Amino acid sequence: MVGHPSTTSSWNFELERLHKKDLFRHMPTVSGPAGRTIIVDGVEALNFSSNNYLGLASHPALEEAMIAYTRRFGVGAAASRLIAGSGEAHRELEEFIARWKGTEAALVFGSGYQANVGVISSLGEAVDLILSDELNHASIIDGCRLARAQVQVYPHLDLERLEDLLRVSGYRRKIVVTESVFSMEGDQAPLRELDALCKRWGAILMVDEAHAAGVLGPQGRGLAAELDVWPEIQMGTLSKAVGVSGGYVAGSRSLVQLLVNKARSLIYTTAMPAGIMGAALASLKIISSEEGDRLRSILRANGETFRDLIREYLGYRTRAGHIVPVRIGDSRRTMEVSRRCLDNGVFTHGIRYPTVPEGTARLRFSLTSVHTQEDLHRAVSVLQSALHTDNWAACREVSHVRLD
Ligand SMILES: *Cc1c(COP(=O)(O)O)cnc(C)c1O
């Protein structure tokens, strides 16, 4: 069907603008499960663009659990959580998450996005100042936009500036929100120092562990657990290392009660299917077991190899981790280098504004425990030639040099 001509052309105007700025996006179609390799728009490539850090997204135990729970409870939950959609499967998963995280309670949302929006917007009524790191994820930003509280954004990881903002009096309750491992930088928030600052200035700490849960800490509990920090609000997703779908918040029983009463992204949406709950539960059982430790140690070793290879082939230093940004700067060039990598069998998606600040477009390599050492060699060598083909002189902006 073709739309009415005048409607179509009014969208074209906006689309043209995106094209001109090299910010036009499309959704590539992938085939098959997201594993070590992936077929993107019909081209098979090594997959460095997934958040499937432990390779669990197509694990047979998760598939079996999803089928078993679906057989038992049906496909759709048929109602919202507060009406009649909150089943035994939801409770079982929430109890497991709370035990795993070492908190009194946990609450599952339809996605990590919904969890952040729900939590921050509802707390916005109970707190009057929200302090948010400038590189926080869009779901945190949107939660802040919906919150009826004052929001202050502090420069990335800038504790001095944050303390200045905390010091300002006249606010009854303050909350500091940060990611633990930043999704597009791969760097870590200094949670111990942040926790100490919050205690000193009477603020609540909320940590988004989307990219750390499953990957870091004892039993994969996240960066806070690794550093033995206990933020009042811990948020995470079931869609990244966990390999399924959904988001959660772990904290005190009263926090969960407040969210059940206030979080509109929980209340006004249909409950998640039980099959998802079953698969997430099976995944968390693996994550918190010795098998999880084994997968995490492979992932850690892959991160170290990748760092060494980047230094060897490209001559710059980066940190060892499962998220490695290669900053190029210019949007068009980033997408060209990404395309060239794909043509040579390596899928690493270009990341542009507004996902990252303007002028900092990059390739984002996500490593997983299913990548082999040869895959990592291949990736860095393909990246090197893709960057060089691009005219090295023009590529001086490749500046992801971090001395740590
Ligand atoms: C992906 C992500 C989310 C959202 O999680 P989904 O389950 O994908 O909706 C929230 N916070 C951060 C930091 C993320 O990277």
The ligand as an SDF file (V2000), in Angstrom:
LIG
                    3D

 15 15  0  0  0  0  0  0  0  0999 V2000
   20.4500   -2.0720   26.8170 C   0  0  0  0  0  0  0  0  0  0  0  0
   20.4340   -1.1940   27.9790 C   0  0  0  0  0  0  0  0  0  0  0  0
   19.2580   -0.9700   28.6850 C   0  0  0  0  0  0  0  0  0  0  0  0
   17.9240   -1.4740   28.1860 C   0  0  0  0  0  0  0  0  0  0  0  0
   17.8130   -2.8500   28.3000 O   0  0  0  0  0  0  0  0  0  0  0  0
   16.8060   -3.6400   27.3470 P   0  0  0  0  0  0  0  0  0  0  0  0
   16.5100   -4.8830   28.1060 O   0  0  0  0  0  0  0  0  0  0  0  0
   17.5230   -3.8890   26.0730 O   0  0  0  0  0  0  0  0  0  0  0  0
   15.5970   -2.7850   27.1680 O   0  0  0  0  0  0  0  0  0  0  0  0
   19.3150   -0.2120   29.8200 C   0  0  0  0  0  0  0  0  0  0  0  0
   20.4830    0.3160   30.2530 N   0  0  0  0  0  0  0  0  0  0  0  0
   21.6310    0.1300   29.5860 C   0  0  0  0  0  0  0  0  0  0  0  0
   22.8870    0.7400   30.1040 C   0  0  0  0  0  0  0  0  0  0  0  0
   21.6400   -0.6140   28.4100 C   0  0  0  0  0  0  0  0  0  0  0  0
   22.7730   -0.7590   27.7300 O   0  0  0  0  0  0  0  0  0  0  0  0
  1  2  1  0
  2  3  1  0
  2 14  2  0
  3  4  1  0
  3 10  2  0
  4  5  1  0
  5  6  1  0
  6  7  2  0
  6  8  1  0
  6  9  1  0
 10 11  1  0
 11 12  2  0
 12 13  1  0
 12 14  1  0
 14 15  1  0
M  END
$$$$
